[in-house]
Amino acid sequence: MNGSKGVVGALLLAVGIALAGWFVGHGFLKGRAADRFVTVKGVAERDVKADLALWPLRFVATNDDLAQAQARVRLSHDECLSFLGKQGIDPASIEVQRLDVTDLLANPYRSGPIESRYIISETLMVRTNTPDSVAKASQAIGELVEAGVVLSSEGGMESGPTYLFTGLNTLKPEMIAEATAQARRAAEQFARDSGSQIGRIRQANQGVFEILPRDRAPGFSETGQLFKTVRVVSTVDYYLKD
């Protein structure tokens, strides 16, 4: 009798070990299957045109007599306004951004003779929603030089126009959808090539929108170009299943 109980106990123990092994193995296979995924990227691009232009025009005058330097700056100021008006730029989009007067004799660190005691500089800022007019005017800037206006790019400002695109938010939904759809197509192709099927999304990263210069060459900045390219790259992980 005791021998029968021992045999039954041994059989139950063996069955328990076998079942435990099956559950462990099955769970391991399910876990490995859940770990199978593919990472794909989708790209969307749009060619856009700037809708805002900023153009600082800085000019200077020097003289030993302050009144004469002021008169020269006023004349340059009037010449700039006349030039911009002829180029079709609305006077309401032009404002005096700064006016600086420097007395070189007041500089304790000066050295050597001083030919012109006073330096007066003025900056006119053009801010307009018609960038084409600024692009056209910047091509004719030589007219100001011929009129005797002394232009300067000093003072930490760019000498040329800056072109900005402000309509990014209107493009985002459509571009994100396009980049995501492209990523899914790439995942489906991978799944077909590997004899699998794509499952649900494991993880997704929308990516960062970039505004790039249309002409991507050394020395060409995005803000200096009227035409630009908006780009976004979405990264998506898809689970794979048999």
C-alpha positions in Angstrom: 0.0 0.0 0.0 2.7 2.4 0.9 4.5 1.4 -2.3 1.4 2.4 -4.4 1.2 5.8 -2.7 4.9 6.3 -3.5 4.4 5.6 -7.2 1.3 7.9 -7.4 3.3 10.7 -5.7 6.2 10.2 -8.1 3.8 10.4 -11.0 2.1 13.5 -9.7 5.5 15.1 -9.2 6.6 14.3 -12.7 3.4 15.7 -14.2 3.8 18.8 -12.2 7.3 19.3 -13.4 6.3 18.7 -17.0 3.4 21.2 -16.7 5.6 23.8 -15.1 8.1 23.4 -17.9 5.4 23.8 -20.5 4.1 27.0 -18.9 7.5 28.4 -18.5 8.5 27.6 -22.1 5.2 28.9 -23.5 5.5 32.1 -21.6 9.1 32.5 -22.8 8.0 32.1 -26.4 5.2 34.6 -25.9 7.7 37.0 -24.3 10.1 36.6 -27.2 7.3 37.1 -29.7 6.3 40.3 -28.0 9.9 41.6 -28.2 9.9 41.3 -32.0 9.5 44.8 -33.5 10.8 46.9 -36.4 11.9 50.5 -36.3 11.0 52.6 -39.4 11.2 56.2 -40.3 8.9 58.3 -42.5 9.8 61.7 -44.0 7.6 64.5 -45.2 8.8 67.7 -46.9 7.2 70.8 -48.3 8.6 73.7 -50.3 7.5 77.0 -48.9 8.0 80.7 -49.4 8.9 83.2 -46.7 6.0 85.3 -45.6 7.9 87.9 -43.4 11.0 89.9 -44.2 13.2 91.9 -41.8 15.8 94.2 -43.3 18.0 96.5 -41.1 19.5 99.4 -43.1 22.4 101.0 -41.1 24.1 104.1 -42.3 26.8 106.3 -40.8 28.1 109.9 -41.0 31.3 111.3 -39.6 32.5 114.9 -39.1 34.4 117.1 -36.7 31.3 119.3 -36.5 28.3 117.6 -34.8 25.7 119.7 -36.7 27.3 118.7 -40.1 27.3 115.0 -39.1 23.6 115.3 -38.1 22.8 116.9 -41.4 24.6 114.1 -43.3 22.6 111.5 -41.4 19.3 113.3 -42.0 20.1 113.3 -45.7 21.0 109.6 -45.7 17.7 109.0 -43.8 15.7 110.8 -46.5 17.6 109.0 -49.3 16.8 105.6 -47.7 13.1 106.4 -47.4 12.9 107.6 -51.0 14.7 104.5 -52.2 12.4 102.1 -50.3 9.3 104.0 -51.5 10.4 103.6 -55.1 10.8 99.9 -54.5 7.2 99.6 -53.4 7.8 99.2 -49.6 5.0 100.7 -47.5 6.3 103.6 -45.3 4.3 102.1 -42.4 6.6 99.1 -42.4 9.7 101.3 -41.8 10.8 102.6 -38.4 13.9 104.0 -36.8 15.3 101.3 -34.7 18.3 103.1 -33.1 20.4 106.2 -33.4 23.9 106.3 -31.9 26.2 109.3 -31.5 29.9 108.7 -30.6 32.3 111.4 -29.5 35.8 110.0 -30.1 37.4 112.7 -27.8 35.3 111.3 -25.0 37.0 107.9 -25.3 39.7 107.6 -22.7 41.4 104.8 -24.6 41.9 106.7 -27.9 45.3 106.8 -29.5 46.7 108.8 -32.4 45.1 111.7 -34.2 41.4 111.9 -34.7 40.3 113.0 -38.2 36.5 113.1 -37.4 35.4 113.6 -33.9 31.8 112.6 -34.2 30.3 109.4 -35.6 26.6 109.2 -36.0 24.8 106.0 -37.0 21.2 105.3 -37.6 19.4 102.0 -38.3 16.1 101.8 -40.2 14.3 98.5 -39.8 12.0 97.3 -42.5 9.4 94.7 -41.4 7.0 93.6 -44.0 4.7 90.8 -45.0 5.6 91.3 -48.7 9.1 89.7 -48.8 9.2 90.0 -52.6 9.5 93.8 -52.3 12.4 93.5 -50.0 14.1 90.9 -52.2 13.7 93.2 -55.1 15.0 96.3 -53.2 18.0 94.4 -51.9 19.1 93.8 -55.4 19.1 97.5 -56.1 21.0 98.6 -53.0 23.7 100.1 -55.2 21.5 103.0 -55.8 21.9 104.1 -52.2 25.6 103.9 -52.5 25.5 106.0 -55.6 23.4 108.6 -53.7 26.2 109.0 -51.1 24.7 106.8 -48.4 27.5 105.1 -46.3 26.0 101.7 -45.4 27.5 99.7 -42.6 26.8 96.1 -41.3 28.4 96.8 -37.9 26.5 96.7 -34.6 25.8 93.0 -34.5 23.3 93.1 -37.3 23.1 91.2 -40.6 23.7 93.4 -43.6 21.1 91.7 -45.8 17.4 90.8 -45.4 16.2 88.0 -43.1 13.3 86.0 -44.5 11.1 84.0 -42.2 8.3 81.5 -42.7 5.6 81.8 -40.0 3.0 79.3 -41.3 4.5 76.1 -39.8 1.6 75.3 -37.6 -0.8 75.1 -40.6 1.4 72.4 -42.2 2.1 70.2 -39.1 -1.1 68.0 -39.1 -0.9 67.1 -42.8 2.9 66.5 -42.7 2.8 64.4 -39.6 0.1 62.2 -41.2 2.1 61.9 -44.4 5.3 60.9 -42.5 3.4 58.4 -40.3 1.8 56.8 -43.4 5.2 56.5 -45.1 6.6 54.9 -42.0 3.8 52.3 -42.0 4.4 51.5 -45.6 8.0 50.8 -44.8 7.1 48.6 -41.9 4.6 46.6 -44.1 7.3 46.1 -46.7 9.7 44.8 -44.1 7.1 42.5 -42.7 6.4 41.0 -46.2 10.1 40.5 -46.8 10.5 38.7 -43.5 7.4 36.6 -43.7 5.7 38.5 -40.8 2.9 40.9 -40.3 2.9 44.2 -38.5 1.0 44.5 -35.2 0.2 47.5 -33.0 2.5 50.4 -32.5 5.1 49.8 -29.8 6.5 53.4 -29.7 6.3 56.5 -31.8 8.3 59.7 -32.1 6.8 62.5 -34.1 10.2 64.1 -34.7 11.3 67.7 -34.9 10.2 70.1 -37.7 13.1 71.7 -39.5 13.0 74.7 -41.8 15.9 74.3 -44.2 17.3 76.4 -47.0 16.0 75.3 -50.4 19.5 75.6 -51.8 21.6 73.6 -49.4 25.1 74.7 -50.3 28.0 75.9 -48.1 27.5 79.5 -47.1 23.8 79.6 -47.8 21.7 80.2 -44.7 18.0 79.4 -44.3 17.1 82.9 -43.1 18.9 84.5 -46.1 16.7 82.6 -48.7 13.2 83.5 -49.8 12.4 79.9 -50.6 12.7 77.2 -48.0 12.0 73.5 -47.3 10.1 72.3 -44.3 11.0 68.8 -43.2 9.9 66.3 -40.5 11.0 62.8 -39.8 8.7 60.5 -37.7 10.1 57.3 -36.1 7.7 54.5 -35.3 8.3 51.0 -33.7 5.8 48.3 -34.9 5.5 44.9 -33.3 5.9 42.0 -35.6 3.7 38.8 -35.5 3.7 35.6 -37.4 
